[in-house]
């Protein structure tokens, strides 16, 4: 008898240590047994790390308000809610009738309502989420190759490919409670740029700080949550933090059900699940919200569905580390360590926001600024991508261009159509100078304009820097092996001008690579702003297929590549082919274009 008692006590203590005993024994009241006039209680955290109980009166049930989904309508009452109404951040707060769990507070009714009237997602719909075990989908849109993607570009992409959630559609009586999205450590300039994007996705962006306390690492037995406790989906952690806060609805074993409505209905996900601390409740005539801060990681969220989000305690998510070093003009180095969520939709945008905020938080937003980037993106089971470029301008131009380059490369890697590709780590070294570093092409001088095949032509390039100084660089140009009397063109220009020439040459605005390794090769060879490019073009017919020229093809080969069965993308017939391309690095952002005709002689 004594041994049996010891076993019972041990099991009880074990369950309590995981914070599971209370929720594990909770019974459920199905929605078809919920009736108008029933009264119950709900619980949530609002402040002081204490549960806040509120009274609940059932007003009715909206059956089939969405296909095969119901919504329970209820009036909520407490000293706090009578002043604030339904609060953003309460999403997921559990509601009980006679001790039985009926669902989660998750929707609000109307705007400027005088009473706290809420929609409650039935618990049986939430508990069906784990059955949806489809793999992570490729939901991010395909985009033609470009050298940078800004936060504004992501906003345009979201308008085209991601319809706004119900919460942002006017005229809806029932709306999901907007999710507070907390930004810590971000510059105000970056936050203001990001706010419209996340607001459109149904979040309420809030610039905030941390709780000010350094928390020790949790042991496995402390990685627990309780119903009614605040919980956060953490997208960024480290020197910067971005977390979306809601409430735990139910815990069963290591299974956690929360929010009662989608985070963004992404399906299978891999986001960090963290504890959260409520710092204050901020009442508002429009919508009240909680000011909170993310705390220690306790698990990961693995499903984001219409009835809510589902996660697992004790299992950690995959993060992508970003290690950024700012090399200041005075020789000081400032180090930043950040980790961002691994997700097709959010990762490129998060990388953009992190990099631009690191630069602008340490440097001025106004005035002249030059940023020299040297970095590496390390991949799982694939060669790395090396980043090197120079950015210069005033206002936030340099930071916008630099972060846009990083975001573009991350986007094409995470959303490639060939293979699920993991990013292992991103290392960035950024040299900073509070001055512009521009240079403009003045003229190109050639030793001769007619030459024999293979003959070396001496050349000088004159360009003027931002201080008004003229600089002369000497080069030599090998003459292409063409028949006597042939003509060819030498094009000298900056990266953007050469790209414009190629758009005309290939009669296309962009292309999609045909393999993962071609994509990585192209990303490693992106043209740089601080290079002078030399391109030799002659009248030679050929094909342009997915980023590569194929000049002088025999008719049989040309027919094979042009066949619909052989090419997933139709090739473009070209009349002028590239015979050679060279480049020369300079310590300035270069601009200018010159096209020089030459001729082959005997």
C-alpha positions as CSV (number, residue, x, y, z in Angstrom):
1,X,0.0,0.0,0.0
2,X,2.9,2.3,0.9
3,X,4.6,1.7,-2.5
4,X,1.4,2.4,-4.4
5,X,1.0,5.7,-2.4
6,X,4.6,6.7,-3.3
7,X,3.9,6.0,-7.0
8,X,0.8,8.2,-6.9
9,X,2.6,11.0,-5.2
10,X,5.5,10.7,-7.7
11,X,3.2,10.9,-10.7
12,X,1.4,13.9,-9.2
13,X,4.6,15.8,-8.5
14,X,5.9,15.0,-12.0
15,X,2.7,16.4,-13.6
16,X,2.8,19.5,-11.4
17,X,6.5,20.1,-12.3
18,X,5.4,20.4,-16.0
19,X,2.5,22.6,-15.1
20,X,0.2,20.0,-16.7
21,X,-1.9,18.7,-13.8
22,X,-4.6,21.3,-14.0
23,X,-5.2,21.1,-17.8
24,X,-4.7,17.4,-18.1
25,X,-7.8,16.7,-16.0
26,X,-10.0,19.4,-17.7
27,X,-13.2,18.0,-19.4
28,X,-14.7,19.6,-22.5
29,X,-18.2,20.9,-23.2
30,X,-18.9,20.4,-27.0
31,X,-20.3,23.4,-28.8
32,X,-23.6,21.6,-29.6
33,X,-24.3,21.6,-25.8
34,X,-23.6,25.3,-25.3
35,X,-26.9,27.2,-24.9
36,X,-27.9,30.9,-24.7
37,X,-27.9,32.2,-21.1
38,X,-25.3,29.8,-19.8
39,X,-22.8,31.4,-17.4
40,X,-19.2,30.5,-16.8
41,X,-15.7,31.9,-16.2
42,X,-12.6,32.7,-18.1
43,X,-9.1,33.3,-17.1
44,X,-6.1,35.2,-18.5
45,X,-3.0,37.1,-17.4
46,X,-3.4,40.9,-17.5
47,X,-0.8,42.1,-15.0
48,X,1.3,41.4,-12.0
49,X,1.9,37.8,-13.1
50,X,-1.5,36.8,-11.7
51,X,-4.5,35.1,-13.3
52,X,-7.4,37.5,-13.9
53,X,-10.8,35.8,-13.8
54,X,-13.7,37.2,-15.7
55,X,-17.4,36.3,-15.9
56,X,-18.9,34.9,-19.1
57,X,-22.5,34.9,-20.3
58,X,-23.3,33.0,-23.5
59,X,-25.3,35.1,-26.0
60,X,-25.6,32.4,-28.6
61,X,-23.8,30.3,-31.2
62,X,-23.1,31.3,-34.8
63,X,-23.3,27.9,-36.6
64,X,-21.5,27.6,-39.9
65,X,-20.2,31.1,-39.7
66,X,-17.3,29.8,-41.8
67,X,-17.6,26.5,-43.7
68,X,-18.3,23.8,-41.0
69,X,-17.1,26.1,-38.3
70,X,-19.0,27.6,-35.4
71,X,-18.4,30.6,-33.1
72,X,-19.8,31.0,-29.6
73,X,-20.8,34.6,-28.8
74,X,-20.4,35.7,-25.2
75,X,-20.4,38.8,-23.0
76,X,-17.3,39.2,-20.7
77,X,-17.3,41.0,-17.4
78,X,-14.6,42.0,-14.9
79,X,-13.3,45.1,-13.2
80,X,-10.7,45.4,-15.9
81,X,-12.7,44.3,-19.0
82,X,-15.5,46.7,-18.1
83,X,-13.1,49.5,-18.7
84,X,-11.1,48.2,-21.6
85,X,-13.4,45.9,-23.6
86,X,-11.9,42.8,-25.2
87,X,-8.1,43.2,-25.2
88,X,-5.6,42.5,-27.9
89,X,-3.4,39.8,-26.4
90,X,-6.3,37.9,-24.9
91,X,-6.5,35.7,-27.9
92,X,-6.6,32.1,-26.6
93,X,-7.9,32.9,-23.1
94,X,-9.8,29.8,-22.0
95,X,-13.5,29.9,-21.1
96,X,-15.2,27.3,-18.8
97,X,-18.8,26.4,-18.0
98,X,-19.3,24.3,-14.9
99,X,-15.6,23.6,-15.0
100,X,-15.7,22.3,-18.6
101,X,-13.6,24.0,-21.2
102,X,-15.7,25.3,-24.1
103,X,-13.1,27.3,-26.1
104,X,-10.9,30.3,-26.5
105,X,-11.7,34.0,-26.6
106,X,-10.4,34.9,-30.0
107,X,-12.7,37.4,-31.8
108,X,-14.2,40.8,-31.2
109,X,-17.6,42.1,-32.3
110,X,-17.9,45.5,-33.8
111,X,-15.7,48.6,-33.2
112,X,-16.0,51.1,-30.3
113,X,-18.3,48.6,-28.6
114,X,-19.5,49.7,-25.1
115,X,-19.4,46.2,-23.8
116,X,-16.8,43.4,-23.9
117,X,-18.6,41.1,-26.4
118,X,-16.3,38.4,-27.8
119,X,-16.3,35.4,-30.1
120,X,-15.1,32.1,-28.7
121,X,-13.6,29.4,-30.9
122,X,-14.9,26.0,-29.8
123,X,-12.2,23.9,-28.1
124,X,-13.0,20.7,-30.2
125,X,-12.1,22.7,-33.4
126,X,-8.8,23.7,-31.8
127,X,-8.0,20.2,-30.6
128,X,-8.4,18.8,-34.1
129,X,-5.4,20.9,-35.3
130,X,-2.7,18.3,-34.6
131,X,-4.5,16.0,-37.1
132,X,-3.5,18.4,-39.9
133,X,0.0,17.0,-40.5
134,X,0.7,18.2,-44.0
135,X,4.3,19.2,-44.7
136,X,5.5,22.8,-44.8
137,X,4.3,24.3,-48.1
138,X,6.1,26.5,-50.6
139,X,3.7,29.4,-50.2
140,X,6.1,32.3,-51.0
141,X,5.7,33.7,-54.5
142,X,8.2,33.1,-57.3
143,X,10.0,36.3,-58.3
144,X,12.4,37.0,-61.2
145,X,16.1,37.6,-60.3
146,X,16.9,41.0,-59.0
147,X,19.8,42.4,-56.9
148,X,17.8,43.7,-54.0
149,X,14.4,43.4,-52.3
150,X,13.2,46.2,-50.0
151,X,10.6,46.1,-47.3
152,X,8.3,48.0,-49.6
153,X,8.8,45.3,-52.2
154,X,7.6,42.7,-49.6
155,X,4.5,44.9,-49.1
156,X,3.8,44.8,-52.8
157,X,4.3,41.0,-52.9
158,X,1.9,40.6,-49.9
159,X,-0.8,42.6,-51.7
160,X,-0.4,40.4,-54.8
161,X,-0.1,37.0,-53.2
162,X,-1.3,37.2,-49.7
163,X,-4.9,38.4,-49.2
164,X,-5.6,40.4,-46.1
165,X,-6.9,38.4,-43.1
166,X,-10.4,38.9,-41.9
167,X,-9.3,41.4,-39.3
168,X,-8.3,43.9,-41.9
169,X,-11.4,43.7,-44.0
170,X,-13.9,46.5,-43.4
171,X,-17.5,45.7,-42.9
172,X,-17.0,42.5,-40.9
173,X,-19.1,42.2,-37.7
174,X,-16.8,39.5,-36.3
175,X,-13.0,40.0,-36.5
176,X,-10.1,38.1,-35.0
177,X,-8.5,39.9,-32.2
178,X,-5.4,41.6,-33.6
179,X,-2.2,40.1,-32.4
180,X,0.3,42.5,-30.6
181,X,3.6,42.2,-32.4
182,X,6.3,43.5,-30.2
183,X,9.5,45.1,-31.6
184,X,12.5,45.4,-29.2
185,X,15.8,46.9,-30.2
186,X,14.7,48.1,-33.6
187,X,15.4,51.7,-34.8
188,X,12.3,53.9,-35.0
189,X,13.0,54.4,-38.7
190,X,12.9,50.7,-39.5
191,X,9.8,50.1,-37.3
192,X,7.9,52.9,-39.1
193,X,8.7,51.2,-42.4
194,X,7.7,47.7,-41.2
195,X,4.5,48.8,-39.5
196,X,2.3,49.0,-42.6
197,X,3.3,45.5,-43.8
198,X,2.6,43.8,-40.5
199,X,-0.6,45.8,-39.9
200,X,-1.9,44.6,-43.2
201,X,-1.2,41.0,-42.2
202,X,-3.5,41.4,-39.2
203,X,-0.9,42.3,-36.5
204,X,-0.7,45.3,-34.2
205,X,3.0,46.4,-34.3
206,X,4.2,47.9,-31.0
207,X,7.7,49.3,-30.4
208,X,8.6,48.2,-26.9
209,X,11.5,47.2,-24.6
210,X,12.2,44.1,-22.5
211,X,11.1,43.4,-19.0
212,X,14.6,44.5,-17.9
213,X,15.4,41.2,-16.2
214,X,18.0,38.6,-17.3
215,X,16.3,35.2,-17.1
216,X,18.3,32.0,-16.4
217,X,18.0,29.2,-18.9
218,X,15.2,26.8,-18.2
219,X,15.7,23.2,-17.2
220,X,13.5,20.6,-19.1
221,X,11.2,20.3,-16.1
222,X,10.6,24.1,-16.2
223,X,9.6,24.2,-19.9
224,X,5.9,24.3,-19.0
225,X,2.8,26.5,-19.6
226,X,-0.7,26.7,-18.1
227,X,-4.0,27.6,-19.6
228,X,-4.6,31.3,-19.4
229,X,-0.9,32.1,-19.3
230,X,0.6,34.5,-21.9
231,X,2.6,32.9,-24.7
232,X,4.6,34.4,-27.6
233,X,5.5,33.3,-31.1
234,X,9.1,34.6,-31.3
235,X,10.2,35.5,-34.9
236,X,13.5,37.2,-33.9
237,X,15.6,36.8,-30.7
238,X,19.0,38.1,-29.5
239,X,20.1,41.7,-29.7
240,X,16.8,42.4,-31.4
241,X,13.5,40.8,-30.6
242,X,10.2,40.4,-32.5
243,X,7.4,38.4,-30.8
244,X,3.6,38.1,-31.3
245,X,1.7,37.6,-28.0
246,X,-1.4,35.6,-27.3
247,X,-2.7,33.3,-24.6
248,X,-2.6,29.6,-23.9
249,X,-6.0,27.9,-24.2
250,X,-5.2,24.3,-23.2
251,X,-2.3,22.1,-22.3
252,X,-2.4,18.3,-22.7
253,X,0.8,16.5,-22.0
254,X,3.4,18.3,-24.1
255,X,0.7,19.6,-26.5
256,X,-0.2,23.3,-26.4
257,X,-3.2,25.0,-28.0
258,X,-3.3,28.8,-28.2
259,X,-4.7,31.9,-29.8
260,X,-8.1,30.5,-31.0
261,X,-7.5,32.1,-34.4
262,X,-4.6,31.8,-36.9
263,X,-1.3,33.5,-36.5
264,X,-1.4,33.9,-40.3
265,X,-2.8,30.5,-41.3
266,X,0.5,29.3,-42.7
267,X,-0.1,25.6,-42.1
268,X,2.9,23.7,-40.9
269,X,5.5,26.1,-39.3
270,X,8.5,26.0,-37.0
271,X,8.3,29.0,-34.7
272,X,9.7,29.4,-31.2
273,X,7.2,29.2,-28.4
274,X,8.2,31.4,-25.4
275,X,6.7,32.4,-22.2
276,X,5.6,36.1,-22.0
277,X,5.4,38.7,-19.3
278,X,2.5,41.2,-19.2
279,X,4.0,44.6,-18.3
280,X,0.8,46.8,-18.6
281,X,-2.7,47.0,-20.0
282,X,-3.3,50.1,-22.2
283,X,-7.0,51.0,-22.5
284,X,-8.2,52.5,-25.7
285,X,-11.6,53.7,-27.1
286,X,-10.9,51.8,-30.3
287,X,-9.0,48.6,-29.1
288,X,-7.2,48.0,-25.8
289,X,-4.0,46.0,-25.8
290,X,-1.4,44.5,-23.5
291,X,2.2,45.7,-23.4
292,X,4.3,42.6,-22.9
293,X,7.7,41.1,-23.4
294,X,8.8,37.7,-24.6
295,X,10.5,35.5,-22.0
296,X,12.3,32.1,-22.1
297,X,11.8,29.5,-24.9
298,X,9.7,26.5,-23.8
299,X,9.0,24.8,-27.1
300,X,8.0,25.4,-30.6
301,X,4.8,26.0,-32.6
302,X,4.3,23.5,-35.5
303,X,0.8,24.3,-36.9
304,X,-0.8,27.6,-37.7
305,X,-4.4,27.0,-38.7
306,X,-7.8,28.7,-38.7
307,X,-8.9,27.5,-35.3
308,X,-5.6,28.5,-33.7
309,X,-1.9,27.6,-33.3
310,X,-0.6,24.3,-31.9
311,X,2.8,23.6,-30.4
312,X,4.9,21.1,-28.5
313,X,6.7,21.8,-25.2
314,X,10.3,20.8,-24.9
315,X,11.1,20.8,-28.6
316,X,13.2,23.7,-29.9
317,X,12.7,25.4,-33.2
318,X,15.3,25.9,-35.9
319,X,16.7,29.4,-36.1
320,X,19.0,31.1,-38.6
321,X,21.8,33.0,-36.8
322,X,22.9,36.4,-38.2
323,X,26.3,37.6,-36.9
324,X,26.9,41.2,-37.9
325,X,30.1,43.2,-37.2
326,X,30.1,46.9,-37.8
327,X,33.6,48.1,-38.5
328,X,33.6,51.8,-37.6
329,X,35.9,54.5,-39.1
330,X,37.7,54.9,-35.7
331,X,38.7,51.3,-35.7
332,X,36.0,50.2,-33.2
333,X,34.1,47.0,-33.9
334,X,30.5,46.6,-32.7
335,X,29.1,43.0,-32.7
336,X,25.5,42.0,-33.0
337,X,24.1,38.5,-32.7
338,X,20.5,37.8,-33.8
339,X,18.5,34.7,-34.6
340,X,15.6,34.8,-37.0
341,X,12.8,32.3,-37.7
342,X,13.2,29.8,-40.6
343,X,10.2,30.4,-42.8
344,X,9.7,31.0,-46.5
345,X,7.5,34.0,-46.0
346,X,9.0,35.7,-43.1
347,X,12.8,34.9,-43.2
348,X,13.8,37.2,-46.1
349,X,11.8,40.1,-44.6
350,X,13.2,39.5,-41.1
351,X,16.7,39.5,-42.5
352,X,16.0,42.8,-44.2
353,X,14.6,44.4,-41.0
354,X,17.5,43.1,-38.8
355,X,20.3,44.3,-41.1
356,X,18.9,47.7,-41.8
357,X,18.0,48.2,-38.1
358,X,21.5,47.2,-37.0
359,X,23.1,49.8,-39.3
360,X,20.6,52.6,-38.7
361,X,20.5,52.1,-34.9
362,X,24.3,52.7,-34.8
363,X,24.6,55.3,-37.5
364,X,22.7,58.4,-38.5
365,X,19.6,58.2,-40.6
366,X,20.3,61.5,-42.2
367,X,23.5,62.7,-44.0
368,X,26.1,60.9,-46.1
369,X,26.9,57.3,-45.4
370,X,28.9,54.5,-47.2
371,X,28.8,50.9,-46.2
372,X,31.2,48.2,-47.5
373,X,29.8,44.7,-47.2
374,X,31.7,41.4,-47.0
375,X,29.7,38.5,-45.9
376,X,28.9,34.8,-46.3
377,X,25.6,32.9,-46.3
378,X,26.4,29.3,-45.2
379,X,24.0,26.6,-46.5
380,X,23.2,23.1,-45.5
381,X,24.4,20.6,-48.1
382,X,25.3,23.3,-50.7
383,X,28.2,25.7,-51.4
384,X,28.1,29.0,-49.6
385,X,27.1,32.3,-51.1
386,X,29.6,35.2,-50.7
387,X,28.4,38.8,-50.6
388,X,30.6,41.7,-51.4
389,X,29.5,45.2,-52.4
390,X,29.7,48.9,-51.6
391,X,26.7,51.1,-50.9
392,X,26.7,54.9,-50.7
393,X,24.2,57.7,-50.4
394,X,22.4,60.0,-48.1
395,X,19.3,59.6,-45.9
396,X,18.9,55.8,-45.5
397,X,19.8,54.9,-49.1
398,X,23.0,52.9,-48.3
399,X,21.3,50.9,-45.5
400,X,18.2,50.2,-47.6
401,X,20.3,48.9,-50.5
402,X,22.6,46.8,-48.3
403,X,19.7,45.1,-46.4
404,X,17.9,44.7,-49.7
405,X,20.7,42.7,-51.1
406,X,20.9,40.4,-48.1
407,X,17.1,40.0,-48.3
408,X,17.1,39.2,-52.0
409,X,19.8,36.5,-51.7
410,X,18.0,34.9,-48.7
411,X,14.7,35.0,-50.6
412,X,16.0,33.2,-53.6
413,X,17.7,30.6,-51.5
414,X,14.7,29.8,-49.2
415,X,12.2,29.9,-52.0
416,X,14.1,28.1,-54.7
417,X,12.0,25.7,-56.7
418,X,14.6,22.9,-56.8
419,X,15.3,21.8,-53.2
420,X,14.4,22.5,-49.6
421,X,17.5,24.4,-48.6
422,X,18.4,25.3,-45.1
423,X,20.5,28.4,-44.2
424,X,23.0,27.4,-41.6
425,X,24.4,30.9,-40.7
426,X,24.7,34.4,-42.1
427,X,28.0,36.3,-41.3
428,X,28.2,40.0,-42.2
429,X,31.1,42.4,-41.9
430,X,30.1,46.0,-42.7
431,X,32.6,48.8,-42.9
432,X,31.1,52.2,-42.1
433,X,32.2,55.7,-43.3
434,X,30.2,58.9,-42.8
435,X,30.8,60.2,-46.3
436,X,29.6,59.4,-49.8
437,X,31.9,57.4,-52.1
438,X,30.7,58.0,-55.7
439,X,32.6,58.0,-59.0
440,X,31.4,59.0,-62.4
441,X,32.7,57.9,-65.8
442,X,34.3,60.8,-67.8
443,X,35.7,59.1,-70.9
444,X,37.3,55.9,-72.3
445,X,40.5,56.2,-74.4
446,X,41.7,53.3,-76.7
447,X,45.1,53.0,-78.3
448,X,43.5,51.9,-81.6
449,X,40.0,51.2,-82.9
450,X,41.0,48.7,-85.6
451,X,43.0,45.6,-84.6
452,X,43.9,42.1,-85.7
453,X,42.3,39.0,-84.0
454,X,44.1,38.4,-80.7
455,X,45.9,41.7,-80.7
456,X,46.1,43.6,-77.3
457,X,44.6,47.1,-77.3
458,X,45.8,49.5,-74.6
459,X,42.9,51.4,-72.9
460,X,42.5,54.1,-70.2
461,X,39.4,54.8,-68.2
462,X,38.9,58.3,-66.8
463,X,36.5,58.8,-63.9
464,X,35.9,61.6,-61.4
465,X,35.3,60.8,-57.7
466,X,33.1,62.6,-55.2
467,X,35.9,65.0,-54.3
468,X,36.2,66.2,-57.9
469,X,39.5,64.4,-58.5
470,X,40.0,62.7,-61.9
471,X,41.4,59.2,-61.7
472,X,42.9,57.2,-64.6
473,X,43.1,53.4,-64.6
474,X,45.0,51.6,-67.3
475,X,43.8,48.3,-68.9
476,X,44.5,46.1,-71.9
477,X,41.8,44.6,-74.1
478,X,42.3,41.3,-76.1
479,X,40.7,41.6,-79.6
480,X,38.2,38.7,-80.2
481,X,38.9,36.1,-82.8
482,X,36.6,37.3,-85.6
483,X,36.9,37.3,-89.4
484,X,38.5,40.3,-91.1
485,X,36.1,43.1,-91.6
486,X,33.9,42.1,-88.6
487,X,32.7,44.7,-86.2
488,X,32.2,44.4,-82.5
489,X,31.4,46.7,-79.6
490,X,33.1,47.4,-76.3
491,X,30.7,48.4,-73.6
492,X,32.2,50.1,-70.5
493,X,29.7,50.7,-67.6
494,X,28.4,50.2,-64.1
495,X,26.4,47.2,-63.0
496,X,23.0,48.7,-63.6
497,X,23.9,50.0,-67.1
498,X,25.3,46.6,-68.1
499,X,22.1,45.0,-66.9
500,X,20.1,47.4,-69.0
501,X,22.2,46.5,-72.1
502,X,21.5,42.8,-71.5
503,X,17.8,43.4,-71.1
504,X,17.8,44.9,-74.6
505,X,20.1,42.1,-75.8
506,X,18.1,39.2,-74.5
507,X,14.7,40.9,-74.9
508,X,13.7,39.8,-71.4
509,X,13.2,41.5,-68.0
510,X,14.4,38.5,-66.0
511,X,14.6,34.8,-65.8
512,X,14.3,31.8,-63.4
513,X,17.4,29.6,-62.9
514,X,17.2,26.1,-64.2
515,X,19.0,24.4,-61.2
516,X,20.0,25.0,-57.6
517,X,23.7,25.2,-58.5
518,X,23.1,27.6,-61.3
519,X,21.2,29.8,-58.8
520,X,24.0,29.6,-56.3
521,X,26.5,30.4,-59.0
522,X,24.5,33.4,-60.1
523,X,24.1,34.7,-56.6
524,X,27.9,34.4,-56.1
525,X,28.5,36.4,-59.3
526,X,25.9,39.2,-58.8
527,X,27.4,42.4,-60.3
528,X,28.7,44.9,-57.7
529,X,28.3,48.7,-57.5
530,X,32.0,49.3,-57.0
531,X,33.1,47.6,-60.2
532,X,33.7,48.9,-63.7
533,X,32.5,46.3,-66.2
534,X,33.8,45.7,-69.7
535,X,31.6,43.7,-72.1
536,X,32.5,42.7,-75.7
537,X,29.5,42.1,-78.0
538,X,29.4,41.1,-81.7
539,X,26.7,40.1,-84.2
540,X,26.4,36.4,-83.6
541,X,23.1,34.6,-83.5
542,X,22.3,32.2,-80.6
543,X,19.9,31.4,-77.8
544,X,19.4,32.8,-74.3
545,X,18.0,30.1,-72.0
546,X,17.4,30.7,-68.3
547,X,20.3,33.1,-67.7
548,X,22.9,31.8,-70.1
549,X,23.9,32.6,-73.6
550,X,24.3,29.8,-76.2
551,X,26.0,31.4,-79.3
552,X,26.8,29.7,-82.6
553,X,24.6,26.6,-82.0
554,X,24.3,24.1,-84.9
555,X,20.8,23.9,-86.3
556,X,20.2,20.4,-84.7
557,X,21.3,21.7,-81.2
558,X,19.2,24.8,-81.6
559,X,16.1,22.7,-82.5
560,X,16.7,20.5,-79.5
561,X,16.9,23.4,-77.0
562,X,13.9,25.1,-78.6
563,X,11.8,21.9,-78.3
564,X,8.9,22.3,-75.7
565,X,9.8,18.8,-74.5
566,X,13.4,19.8,-73.7
567,X,12.9,23.3,-72.3
568,X,10.7,24.1,-69.3
569,X,11.1,27.8,-70.3
570,X,11.2,28.8,-74.0
571,X,14.6,30.1,-75.1
572,X,15.0,33.6,-76.6
573,X,16.7,33.9,-80.0
574,X,19.4,36.6,-79.9
575,X,21.3,38.2,-82.8
576,X,24.2,39.6,-80.7
577,X,26.3,37.5,-78.4
578,X,28.8,38.2,-75.6
579,X,32.3,37.3,-76.6
580,X,34.0,38.4,-73.3
581,X,33.3,40.2,-70.0
582,X,35.8,41.6,-67.6
583,X,35.6,43.7,-64.4
584,X,37.7,46.0,-62.3
585,X,37.1,46.9,-58.6
586,X,37.4,50.5,-57.4
587,X,36.8,52.0,-53.9
588,X,33.7,54.0,-55.1
589,X,30.2,53.3,-56.2
590,X,30.7,53.7,-60.0
591,X,28.2,55.0,-62.6
592,X,28.4,55.7,-66.3
593,X,28.2,54.0,-69.7
594,X,30.2,54.1,-72.9
595,X,29.7,52.1,-76.1
596,X,32.7,52.0,-78.4
597,X,32.6,50.4,-81.9
598,X,35.7,48.5,-83.1
599,X,36.7,46.7,-86.3
600,X,38.8,43.6,-87.1
601,X,41.5,44.0,-89.8
602,X,43.9,41.6,-91.5
